[in-house]
Amino acid sequence: MLSLPFVCRSNRESAPKNRETLMRKVRFTRLVFDNKRAAPHRFAIMSQLHANCVQIGDYALLLRGPSGSGKSSISLRLIDAGGFLIADDRTDLVARDGRLIATSPATIAGLCEVRGLGIVRGLPQRPEGDVRVVIDLVDDPDLVERMPHGTSEEICGISVARWTLCATDLALEAKIRVALALATGELRLES
């Protein structure tokens, strides 16, 4: 059997820590070949995004935006309202059993940058989260459509709901909770 080195053969196996960097570069599904026939084993699809991840209830969300856009401040407000930190600044993502699972890179696990105070350890956290929505943060309210059509994005082969919201919106935390509820089917949009 011919197989490519350093790649997980099942979602239950973990890549060796010294090969973590290589695993992050795997952005597509590869197959193990046995006598030129595809074997039923799929490799794990992994990626890393410049994003924060917070769990609210049973599901997690990704907050994306450029440096200084408020990802950590918004994460802190969601955590203060009962959420849990999964990752701050960088989030590792893997497709597992048809779900997008987020974790923090080991070097920054449990840490959150609180601008004006420093890097903090000890906030309520979870080791991983089932991501259901991506929130793209913008600083200009004119870039947010008043009545947008729901969009999605494929990450690691998994389709995830995506919304664009203004980082300075006074109702941002509530809108994020609504976006997550829409993504999980707790709420629905009227047509």
ROVEX-179298 format. One record per residue (C-alpha): residue in three letters; x, y, z. Coordinates in nm, 4 decimals. Layout:
% residues N
+-----+----------+----------+----------+
:   r :       px :       py :       pz :
+-----+----------+----------+----------+
: ALA :        X :        Y :        Z :
...
+-----+----------+----------+----------+
% end
This chain:
% residues 191
+-----+----------+----------+----------+
:   r :       px :       py :       pz :
+-----+----------+----------+----------+
: MET :   0.0000 :   0.0000 :   0.0000 :
: LEU :   0.1333 :   0.3439 :  -0.0968 :
: SER :   0.0509 :   0.6251 :   0.1414 :
: LEU :   0.1648 :   0.9813 :   0.1810 :
: PRO :   0.3689 :   1.0429 :   0.4967 :
: PHE :   0.2709 :   1.2463 :   0.8029 :
: VAL :  -0.1023 :   1.2602 :   0.7384 :
: CYS :  -0.3714 :   1.1216 :   0.9670 :
: ARG :  -0.5484 :   0.8233 :   0.8147 :
: SER :  -0.8571 :   0.8609 :   1.0287 :
: ASN :  -1.0214 :   1.1392 :   1.2198 :
: ARG :  -0.9493 :   0.9524 :   1.5425 :
: GLU :  -0.5720 :   0.9602 :   1.4986 :
: SER :  -0.3722 :   1.2662 :   1.5929 :
: ALA :  -0.0766 :   1.3882 :   1.3929 :
: PRO :   0.2502 :   1.3738 :   1.5825 :
: LYS :   0.3223 :   1.7104 :   1.7417 :
: ASN :   0.6471 :   1.7552 :   1.5511 :
: ARG :   0.4520 :   1.7226 :   1.2258 :
: GLU :   0.1795 :   1.9729 :   1.3183 :
: THR :   0.3053 :   2.2349 :   1.0724 :
: LEU :   0.2871 :   1.9911 :   0.7826 :
: MET :  -0.0675 :   1.8911 :   0.8797 :
: ARG :  -0.1833 :   2.2536 :   0.8656 :
: LYS :  -0.0778 :   2.2655 :   0.5022 :
: VAL :  -0.3050 :   1.9789 :   0.4044 :
: ARG :  -0.6014 :   2.1588 :   0.2503 :
: PHE :  -0.7572 :   1.8831 :   0.0451 :
: THR :  -0.8643 :   1.5233 :   0.0803 :
: ARG :  -0.6112 :   1.2594 :  -0.0191 :
: LEU :  -0.6714 :   0.8893 :  -0.0516 :
: VAL :  -0.4565 :   0.5893 :   0.0364 :
: PHE :  -0.4018 :   0.3770 :  -0.2732 :
: ASP :  -0.3709 :  -0.0007 :  -0.2733 :
: ASN :  -0.2816 :  -0.1432 :  -0.6139 :
: LYS :  -0.4011 :   0.1798 :  -0.7779 :
: ARG :  -0.7498 :   0.1501 :  -0.6303 :
: ALA :  -0.8738 :   0.4099 :  -0.3860 :
: ALA :  -0.8987 :   0.2704 :  -0.0356 :
: PRO :  -1.1929 :   0.3687 :   0.1851 :
: HIS :  -0.9658 :   0.5704 :   0.4178 :
: ARG :  -0.9838 :   0.9481 :   0.3942 :
: PHE :  -0.7202 :   1.1752 :   0.5372 :
: ALA :  -0.8170 :   1.4524 :   0.7747 :
: ILE :  -0.8581 :   1.7938 :   0.6099 :
: MET :  -0.6990 :   2.0650 :   0.8215 :
: SER :  -0.6556 :   2.4403 :   0.7994 :
: GLN :  -0.5631 :   2.7351 :   1.0186 :
: LEU :  -0.7398 :   3.0712 :   0.9995 :
: HIS :  -0.6593 :   3.4125 :   1.1403 :
: ALA :  -0.9778 :   3.4123 :   1.3477 :
: ASN :  -1.1102 :   3.3858 :   1.7005 :
: CYS :  -1.3432 :   3.1062 :   1.8022 :
: VAL :  -1.6022 :   3.1232 :   2.0804 :
: GLN :  -1.8538 :   2.8609 :   2.1867 :
: ILE :  -2.2048 :   2.9720 :   2.2802 :
: GLY :  -2.4214 :   2.6889 :   2.4067 :
: ASP :  -2.3532 :   2.3725 :   2.2071 :
: TYR :  -2.2003 :   2.5403 :   1.9017 :
: ALA :  -1.9086 :   2.7626 :   1.8107 :
: LEU :  -1.8557 :   3.0585 :   1.5800 :
: LEU :  -1.5552 :   3.2070 :   1.4078 :
: LEU :  -1.4852 :   3.5804 :   1.4225 :
: ARG :  -1.2720 :   3.6940 :   1.1286 :
: GLY :  -1.1253 :   4.0308 :   1.0524 :
: PRO :  -0.7939 :   4.2086 :   1.0119 :
: SER :  -0.5676 :   4.2760 :   1.3091 :
: GLY :  -0.7206 :   4.5438 :   1.5287 :
: SER :  -1.0757 :   4.4807 :   1.4042 :
: GLY :  -1.1998 :   4.3855 :   1.7521 :
: LYS :  -1.2037 :   4.0044 :   1.7348 :
: SER :  -1.0604 :   3.9626 :   2.0850 :
: SER :  -1.2745 :   4.2391 :   2.2375 :
: ILE :  -1.5916 :   4.0883 :   2.0904 :
: SER :  -1.4807 :   3.7419 :   2.2052 :
: LEU :  -1.4292 :   3.8801 :   2.5548 :
: ARG :  -1.7820 :   4.0280 :   2.5573 :
: LEU :  -1.9306 :   3.6951 :   2.4391 :
: ILE :  -1.7319 :   3.5074 :   2.7052 :
: ASP :  -1.8441 :   3.7579 :   2.9694 :
: ALA :  -2.2043 :   3.6802 :   2.8658 :
: GLY :  -2.1548 :   3.3050 :   2.9233 :
: GLY :  -1.9571 :   3.1868 :   2.6211 :
: PHE :  -1.6329 :   2.9890 :   2.6172 :
: LEU :  -1.3027 :   3.0683 :   2.4491 :
: ILE :  -1.1881 :   2.8085 :   2.1965 :
: ALA :  -0.9103 :   3.0101 :   2.0290 :
: ASP :  -0.7826 :   3.3668 :   2.0110 :
: ASP :  -0.6135 :   3.5096 :   1.7016 :
: ARG :  -0.5459 :   3.1763 :   1.5256 :
: THR :  -0.7830 :   2.8821 :   1.5009 :
: ASP :  -0.7015 :   2.5314 :   1.3804 :
: LEU :  -0.9873 :   2.3689 :   1.1890 :
: VAL :  -1.0476 :   2.0083 :   1.0901 :
: ALA :  -1.3348 :   1.8279 :   0.9194 :
: ARG :  -1.4548 :   1.5486 :   1.1473 :
: ASP :  -1.7652 :   1.3359 :   1.0906 :
: GLY :  -1.9189 :   1.5991 :   0.8632 :
: ARG :  -1.8623 :   1.8810 :   1.1124 :
: LEU :  -1.6094 :   2.1639 :   1.1259 :
: ILE :  -1.4187 :   2.1317 :   1.4527 :
: ALA :  -1.2125 :   2.4220 :   1.5876 :
: THR :  -0.9239 :   2.4030 :   1.8331 :
: SER :  -0.6521 :   2.6386 :   1.9456 :
: PRO :  -0.2903 :   2.5869 :   1.8430 :
: ALA :  -0.1094 :   2.4359 :   2.1434 :
: THR :   0.1232 :   2.7355 :   2.1842 :
: ILE :  -0.1668 :   2.9774 :   2.2482 :
: ALA :  -0.4306 :   2.7467 :   2.3985 :
: GLY :  -0.6174 :   2.9154 :   2.6839 :
: LEU :  -0.4708 :   3.2595 :   2.6109 :
: CYS :  -0.6605 :   3.5715 :   2.5063 :
: GLU :  -0.5181 :   3.9125 :   2.4234 :
: VAL :  -0.7017 :   4.1828 :   2.6151 :
: ARG :  -0.5893 :   4.5063 :   2.4533 :
: GLY :  -0.4750 :   4.7552 :   2.7140 :
: LEU :  -0.4171 :   4.4822 :   2.9766 :
: GLY :  -0.2071 :   4.2113 :   2.8103 :
: ILE :  -0.2322 :   3.8402 :   2.7398 :
: VAL :  -0.4661 :   3.6706 :   2.9862 :
: ARG :  -0.4925 :   3.3056 :   3.0898 :
: GLY :  -0.7857 :   3.1634 :   3.2866 :
: LEU :  -1.0945 :   3.2722 :   3.0934 :
: PRO :  -1.3704 :   3.0105 :   3.0626 :
: GLN :  -1.2635 :   2.7852 :   2.7773 :
: ARG :  -1.3345 :   2.4634 :   2.5905 :
: PRO :  -1.0763 :   2.2480 :   2.4088 :
: GLU :  -1.2787 :   2.2335 :   2.0865 :
: GLY :  -1.5967 :   2.3592 :   1.9283 :
: ASP :  -1.8383 :   2.2557 :   1.6535 :
: VAL :  -1.8321 :   2.5625 :   1.4241 :
: ARG :  -2.1650 :   2.6548 :   1.2653 :
: VAL :  -2.1162 :   3.0161 :   1.1553 :
: VAL :  -1.8437 :   3.2576 :   1.0414 :
: ILE :  -1.8792 :   3.6263 :   1.1254 :
: ASP :  -1.6716 :   3.8579 :   0.9060 :
: LEU :  -1.6127 :   4.1845 :   1.0911 :
: VAL :  -1.5975 :   4.5172 :   0.9077 :
: ASP :  -1.5475 :   4.8640 :   1.0533 :
: ASP :  -1.7747 :   5.0518 :   0.8130 :
: PRO :  -2.1504 :   5.0036 :   0.8750 :
: ASP :  -2.2156 :   5.0850 :   0.5060 :
: LEU :  -2.0469 :   4.7537 :   0.4143 :
: VAL :  -2.3208 :   4.5587 :   0.5942 :
: GLU :  -2.6244 :   4.4880 :   0.3768 :
: ARG :  -2.9551 :   4.5762 :   0.5400 :
: MET :  -3.1342 :   4.2616 :   0.4148 :
: PRO :  -2.8615 :   4.0228 :   0.2976 :
: HIS :  -2.9203 :   3.6811 :   0.1546 :
: GLY :  -2.7673 :   3.4127 :   0.3719 :
: THR :  -2.4347 :   3.2982 :   0.2351 :
: SER :  -2.2038 :   3.0149 :   0.3188 :
: GLU :  -1.8389 :   2.9320 :   0.2813 :
: GLU :  -1.6638 :   2.6007 :   0.2437 :
: ILE :  -1.3896 :   2.5419 :   0.4993 :
: CYS :  -1.2105 :   2.2058 :   0.5058 :
: GLY :  -1.4826 :   2.0714 :   0.2784 :
: ILE :  -1.7630 :   2.1705 :   0.5200 :
: SER :  -2.0198 :   2.4375 :   0.4265 :
: VAL :  -2.0591 :   2.6952 :   0.7046 :
: ALA :  -2.3011 :   2.9905 :   0.7214 :
: ARG :  -2.1319 :   3.3297 :   0.6838 :
: TRP :  -2.2500 :   3.6793 :   0.7768 :
: THR :  -2.0838 :   4.0199 :   0.7614 :
: LEU :  -2.1413 :   4.2457 :   1.0631 :
: CYS :  -2.0021 :   4.5812 :   1.1763 :
: ALA :  -1.7616 :   4.5532 :   1.4693 :
: THR :  -1.8919 :   4.8796 :   1.6196 :
: ASP :  -2.2623 :   4.7842 :   1.6071 :
: LEU :  -2.4121 :   4.8336 :   1.9535 :
: ALA :  -2.6217 :   4.5187 :   1.9095 :
: LEU :  -2.3313 :   4.3088 :   1.7785 :
: GLU :  -2.3393 :   4.0388 :   2.0475 :
: ALA :  -2.7145 :   3.9917 :   2.0027 :
: LYS :  -2.6754 :   3.9763 :   1.6232 :
: ILE :  -2.4006 :   3.7157 :   1.6596 :
: ARG :  -2.6327 :   3.5028 :   1.8762 :
: VAL :  -2.9092 :   3.5392 :   1.6154 :
: ALA :  -2.6676 :   3.4410 :   1.3341 :
: LEU :  -2.5672 :   3.1305 :   1.5325 :
: ALA :  -2.9328 :   3.0437 :   1.5985 :
: LEU :  -3.0078 :   3.0795 :   1.2257 :
: ALA :  -2.7132 :   2.8506 :   1.1423 :
: THR :  -2.8290 :   2.5830 :   1.3862 :
: GLY :  -3.1951 :   2.5987 :   1.2834 :
: GLU :  -3.3220 :   2.7465 :   1.6114 :
: LEU :  -3.4396 :   3.0525 :   1.4147 :
: ARG :  -3.5228 :   3.0993 :   1.0482 :
: LEU :  -3.5377 :   3.3885 :   0.8064 :
: GLU :  -3.8662 :   3.4843 :   0.6437 :
: SER :  -3.8563 :   3.5002 :   0.2656 :
+-----+----------+----------+----------+
% end
